[in-house]
């Protein structure tokens, strides 16, 4: 446990590596602590937050869109520069079925104070995640727009839901035919 605290403290105090930008996405609020909110960076899923947690990213300089996903989608766009540290505040809010959220780019002092209230989220393979900046797109990509990112688990879930819905739809249609006779 002490080793994890040491690692977390080093991450909170680190400087961006040479030629890279450092971004912290912080969610210091206790409100909505158990509500999960997904996060994407330039269309790549980077993790899920809960209250009083943070995620960090080491990124190439460039233009990035960070998206918080709950009942709604909220985004922040920024051009990240090498050697700089950025803080993005994720604010949970009440929703109808699940939590809503809002993202906001905040100054370093506010960000450091928020970071003190948060614990690190263990993100699987975040070091291996390839998150392109928009400057890495080819000219063709820029004219046609970025290629859509598709989450395979969402497609799998949609297929499962679709196959589960077919028997329900058939039974409903049969029941309606019987009732209307």
Long-range contacts (C-beta under 8 A, 24 or more apart in sequence): 4-120, 7-120, 8-119, 8-120, 11-56, 11-120, 12-115, 12-116, 15-85, 16-58, 16-82, 16-83, 16-84, 16-85, 17-58, 18-82, 18-83, 19-60, 19-61, 19-82, 19-83, 20-58, 20-59, 20-60, 20-61, 20-82, 20-83, 21-58, 21-59, 21-60, 21-61, 21-80, 21-81, 21-82, 21-83, 21-84, 21-85, 21-86, 22-56, 22-57, 22-58, 22-59, 22-84, 22-85, 22-86, 23-56, 23-57, 23-59, 23-64, 23-66, 23-80, 23-85, 23-86, 23-87, 23-88, 24-54, 24-55, 24-56, 24-85, 24-86, 24-87, 24-88, 24-111, 24-115, 25-49, 25-54, 25-55, 25-56, 25-57, 25-66, 25-88, 25-90, 25-103, 26-54, 26-87, 26-88, 26-89, 26-90, 26-111, 26-114, 26-115, 26-117, 26-118, 27-51, 27-52, 27-53, 27-54, 27-89, 27-90, 27-91, 27-92, 27-118, 28-52, 28-89, 28-114, 28-115, 28-117, 28-118, 29-91, 29-92, 31-92, 32-92, 32-93, 32-94, 32-99, 35-70, 35-92, 35-98, 35-99, 36-99, 37-68, 37-69, 37-70, 37-90, 37-92, 37-99, 37-101, 38-68, 38-69, 38-70, 39-66, 39-67, 39-68, 39-69, 39-90, 40-66, 40-67, 40-69, 40-149, 41-65, 41-66, 41-67, 41-131, 42-131, 42-132, 42-133, 42-134, 42-146, 43-146, 43-148, 43-149, 44-129, 44-130, 44-131, 44-149, 45-151, 46-123, 46-126, 46-129, 46-131, 47-121, 47-123, 47-126, 48-121, 49-90, 49-121, 50-121, 51-92, 52-117, 52-118, 52-119, 53-118, 53-119, 53-120, 53-121, 54-115, 54-118, 54-119, 54-120, 54-121, 55-120, 55-121, 55-123, 55-126, 56-120, 57-126, 57-131, 59-131, 59-133, 60-133, 60-136, 61-133, 61-135, 62-132, 62-133, 62-134, 62-135, 62-136, 63-133, 63-134, 63-135, 64-131, 64-133, 64-134, 65-134, 66-103, 67-103, 68-101, 68-102, 68-103, 69-101, 70-95, 70-98, 70-99, 70-100, 70-101, 71-95, 71-96, 71-97, 71-98, 71-99, 71-100, 72-100, 72-101, 74-100, 74-101, 74-102, 74-103, 75-103, 76-103, 76-104, 76-105, 78-105, 80-133, 85-111, 86-111, 87-111, 87-112, 87-114, 87-115, 89-114
